[in-house]
């Protein structure tokens, strides 16, 4: 049975004070028996103090990073290495988030370099895939999801797949208030699981978790999470409100 995983991606939001308050509220609300794996992804500049807060709270909440660079060190101004992240208490990293792909311009090859670097360091990697509205309307959803998954996982071994989570993010549903219907989301997740099966066989396909990342909120979480191939959520705006985020976690238990 796949343990649900709920991630809160704070993106470029919060101040030091609001980040601490939000992390504390999540840690307190999750408690010692979350019933689902929970991770929060604060901005880089707050990682160390949030790590200390989570340790002091004896929290099971994982600390995540929104991105990482694949080189171990060097003249890469503005980038953050995986060693820096692990030094800050990070255990899980996003790669290929739609905003990194479509706003920053990251390619599949760059995303793959990041995925492999995260996994080589022994951390968990959430590989984000998903189609834009134009791609969806052109009937290219399955092709886009397959390509981003296959390219993102190039060079990843079957053993490393134990530390991989896939997040399906229909780009047209992120921050827009629009959400794929549970049936549409389930269809995309089921097809992504088939892609994993073609890459690594049925056992890995059956055990790899696939999150939904398109405007999941408290009001629709239960229906989405009830789908057989949806194993959690990667939450954006709703993760900035502790009560809302905790409601989604409860729906996943």
C-alpha positions as CSV (number, residue, x, y, z in Angstrom):
1,X,0.0,0.0,0.0
2,X,1.3,3.5,-0.9
3,X,1.6,6.0,1.9
4,X,0.0,9.3,0.8
5,X,2.4,12.2,0.6
6,X,1.2,15.8,1.0
7,X,3.7,18.6,0.2
8,X,3.2,22.3,0.9
9,X,5.1,24.4,-1.7
10,X,5.3,27.9,-0.3
11,X,7.0,29.3,-3.5
12,X,8.2,32.9,-3.1
13,X,6.0,33.7,-0.2
14,X,6.3,34.4,3.6
15,X,8.6,36.4,5.8
16,X,10.8,35.0,8.5
17,X,8.1,35.6,11.0
18,X,5.2,34.2,9.0
19,X,7.3,31.2,7.8
20,X,8.0,30.3,11.5
21,X,4.4,30.7,12.5
22,X,3.2,28.6,9.5
23,X,5.7,25.8,10.1
24,X,4.9,25.7,13.8
25,X,1.2,25.4,13.1
26,X,1.7,22.6,10.6
27,X,4.1,20.8,13.0
28,X,1.6,21.1,15.9
29,X,-1.3,20.1,13.7
30,X,0.4,17.0,12.2
31,X,1.5,15.7,15.6
32,X,3.3,12.4,16.1
33,X,1.0,10.2,13.9
34,X,0.4,12.1,10.6
35,X,-1.2,9.1,8.8
36,X,0.4,10.5,5.7
37,X,3.9,11.7,4.9
38,X,4.0,15.5,5.1
39,X,6.6,17.9,3.7
40,X,6.9,21.7,3.6
41,X,9.0,23.6,1.1
42,X,9.9,27.1,2.4
43,X,12.0,29.6,0.5
44,X,15.8,28.8,0.7
45,X,16.5,31.7,3.0
46,X,14.3,30.3,5.8
47,X,15.4,26.6,5.6
48,X,17.8,26.5,8.5
49,X,15.5,28.2,11.0
50,X,12.5,26.1,9.9
51,X,14.7,23.0,10.3
52,X,15.5,24.0,13.8
53,X,11.9,24.7,14.6
54,X,10.8,21.2,13.3
55,X,13.6,19.5,15.3
56,X,12.5,21.4,18.5
57,X,9.0,20.3,17.9
58,X,10.0,16.6,17.4
59,X,7.9,16.9,14.3
60,X,7.7,14.2,11.6
61,X,7.2,16.9,9.0
62,X,9.9,16.7,6.3
63,X,11.8,19.8,5.3
64,X,11.9,20.3,1.5
65,X,13.7,22.5,-1.0
66,X,11.9,24.1,-3.9
67,X,14.9,23.5,-6.3
68,X,18.5,22.5,-6.3
69,X,21.5,22.9,-8.6
70,X,23.1,19.7,-9.9
71,X,26.8,20.7,-9.6
72,X,28.4,20.1,-6.1
73,X,30.0,23.5,-5.9
74,X,31.7,26.1,-8.1
75,X,31.1,29.4,-9.9
76,X,27.4,29.2,-10.2
77,X,26.2,32.6,-8.8
78,X,22.8,32.4,-7.2
79,X,22.5,28.6,-7.2
80,X,22.1,26.4,-4.2
81,X,23.9,23.0,-4.0
82,X,22.5,19.8,-2.6
83,X,25.2,19.8,0.0
84,X,24.1,23.2,1.2
85,X,20.5,21.9,1.4
86,X,21.4,18.8,3.4
87,X,23.5,21.0,5.7
88,X,20.2,23.0,6.2
89,X,18.2,19.9,7.2
90,X,16.5,19.2,3.8
91,X,15.6,15.7,3.0
92,X,13.3,16.1,0.0
93,X,13.6,18.3,-3.1
94,X,11.4,19.4,-6.0
95,X,12.7,19.1,-9.5
96,X,11.0,20.4,-12.7
97,X,8.2,22.4,-11.1
98,X,6.0,23.9,-13.8
99,X,7.2,27.4,-12.8
100,X,10.8,26.4,-13.2
101,X,10.0,24.9,-16.6
102,X,7.7,27.6,-18.0
103,X,8.8,30.8,-16.2
104,X,12.5,30.1,-15.7
105,X,12.9,28.0,-18.9
106,X,14.3,24.8,-17.5
107,X,14.7,22.0,-20.1
108,X,14.0,18.3,-19.6
109,X,17.8,17.7,-19.7
110,X,18.4,20.2,-16.9
111,X,15.6,18.7,-14.8
112,X,17.1,15.3,-15.3
113,X,20.5,16.5,-14.1
114,X,18.8,17.8,-11.0
115,X,16.8,14.6,-10.4
116,X,19.9,12.4,-10.6
117,X,21.9,14.7,-8.4
118,X,19.2,14.7,-5.7
119,X,18.9,10.9,-5.8
120,X,22.7,10.4,-5.9
121,X,22.8,12.3,-2.6
122,X,20.3,9.9,-1.1
123,X,17.5,12.4,-0.8
124,X,13.9,12.0,-2.0
125,X,13.0,13.8,-5.3
126,X,9.6,14.9,-6.4
127,X,9.7,15.1,-10.2
128,X,7.0,17.4,-11.4
129,X,5.4,16.9,-14.8
130,X,2.3,18.3,-16.6
131,X,0.8,20.0,-19.6
132,X,0.0,23.6,-20.4
133,X,-3.5,24.6,-21.4
134,X,-2.4,24.9,-25.1
135,X,-1.0,21.4,-25.0
136,X,-4.1,20.1,-23.3
137,X,-6.4,21.7,-25.9
138,X,-4.2,20.3,-28.7
139,X,-4.7,16.8,-27.3
140,X,-1.0,16.4,-26.2
141,X,-1.5,15.8,-22.5
142,X,-0.4,12.1,-22.6
143,X,2.5,12.8,-24.8
144,X,3.8,15.7,-22.7
145,X,3.4,13.8,-19.5
146,X,5.2,10.7,-20.9
147,X,8.1,12.7,-22.4
148,X,8.7,14.7,-19.2
149,X,8.6,11.6,-17.1
150,X,10.8,9.5,-19.4
151,X,13.3,12.3,-19.8
152,X,13.3,13.3,-16.2
153,X,14.0,9.7,-15.1
154,X,16.8,9.0,-17.5
155,X,19.7,7.3,-15.7
156,X,17.7,6.7,-12.6
157,X,18.1,3.1,-11.4
158,X,15.4,0.8,-10.2
159,X,16.8,1.0,-6.7
160,X,16.7,4.8,-6.7
161,X,13.0,4.8,-7.7
162,X,12.2,4.1,-4.1
163,X,13.1,7.7,-3.4
164,X,11.1,9.1,-6.4
165,X,7.7,10.7,-6.2
166,X,6.0,12.0,-9.3
167,X,3.8,15.1,-9.1
168,X,1.3,15.6,-11.9
169,X,0.7,19.3,-12.3
170,X,-1.7,20.3,-15.0
171,X,-0.2,23.8,-15.5
172,X,-3.5,25.3,-16.5
173,X,-4.9,24.4,-13.0
174,X,-2.1,25.9,-10.9
175,X,-3.0,29.1,-9.1
176,X,-6.0,29.6,-11.4
177,X,-8.7,28.1,-9.2
178,X,-9.4,25.5,-11.9
179,X,-9.0,21.9,-11.1
180,X,-9.0,18.8,-13.2
181,X,-12.1,16.7,-12.5
182,X,-11.3,13.7,-10.3
183,X,-11.9,11.4,-13.3
184,X,-9.5,13.5,-15.5
185,X,-6.8,13.5,-12.7
186,X,-7.2,9.8,-12.2
187,X,-6.8,9.2,-15.9
188,X,-3.6,11.1,-16.1
189,X,-2.2,9.4,-13.0
190,X,-3.1,5.9,-14.3
191,X,-1.3,6.7,-17.6
192,X,1.7,8.0,-15.7
193,X,1.8,4.7,-13.7
194,X,1.8,2.8,-17.0
195,X,4.8,4.9,-18.1
196,X,6.6,3.9,-14.9
197,X,5.7,0.3,-15.6
198,X,7.2,0.5,-19.1
199,X,10.4,2.0,-17.6
200,X,10.9,-0.1,-14.6
201,X,8.3,-2.9,-14.5
202,X,5.0,-3.4,-12.7
203,X,6.3,-3.7,-9.1
204,X,8.0,-0.2,-9.2
205,X,4.9,1.2,-11.0
206,X,2.7,-0.1,-8.3
207,X,4.8,1.3,-5.4
208,X,5.8,4.7,-6.8
209,X,3.7,7.5,-5.4
210,X,2.1,10.0,-7.8
211,X,0.7,13.3,-6.3
212,X,-1.8,15.6,-7.8
213,X,-0.6,19.2,-8.0
214,X,-3.3,21.3,-9.6
215,X,-5.1,23.5,-7.1
216,X,-6.0,20.8,-4.6
217,X,-7.7,22.4,-1.6
218,X,-9.7,21.4,1.4
219,X,-13.0,21.4,-0.5
220,X,-11.9,19.0,-3.2
221,X,-9.1,17.0,-1.6
222,X,-11.1,14.1,-0.3
223,X,-12.7,13.4,-3.8
224,X,-9.3,13.7,-5.5
225,X,-7.5,11.6,-3.0
226,X,-10.1,8.9,-3.2
227,X,-9.0,8.1,-6.7
228,X,-7.0,4.8,-6.9
229,X,-3.9,6.2,-8.5
230,X,-3.7,9.6,-6.7
231,X,-1.3,9.2,-3.8
232,X,-1.3,12.7,-2.3
233,X,-1.0,16.3,-3.3
234,X,1.6,19.0,-4.0
235,X,-0.2,22.0,-2.6
236,X,0.6,25.6,-3.5
237,X,-1.6,28.5,-2.3
238,X,-3.6,26.3,0.1
239,X,-0.4,25.4,1.9
240,X,0.0,29.0,3.1
241,X,-3.0,28.7,5.3
242,X,-2.3,26.2,8.1
243,X,-6.0,25.2,8.7
244,X,-6.5,24.6,5.0
245,X,-3.3,22.6,4.6
246,X,-4.1,20.5,7.7
247,X,-7.5,19.8,6.3
248,X,-6.0,18.4,3.2
249,X,-3.6,16.2,5.3
250,X,-6.6,14.9,7.3
251,X,-8.3,14.0,4.0
252,X,-5.2,11.9,3.0
253,X,-5.1,9.9,6.2
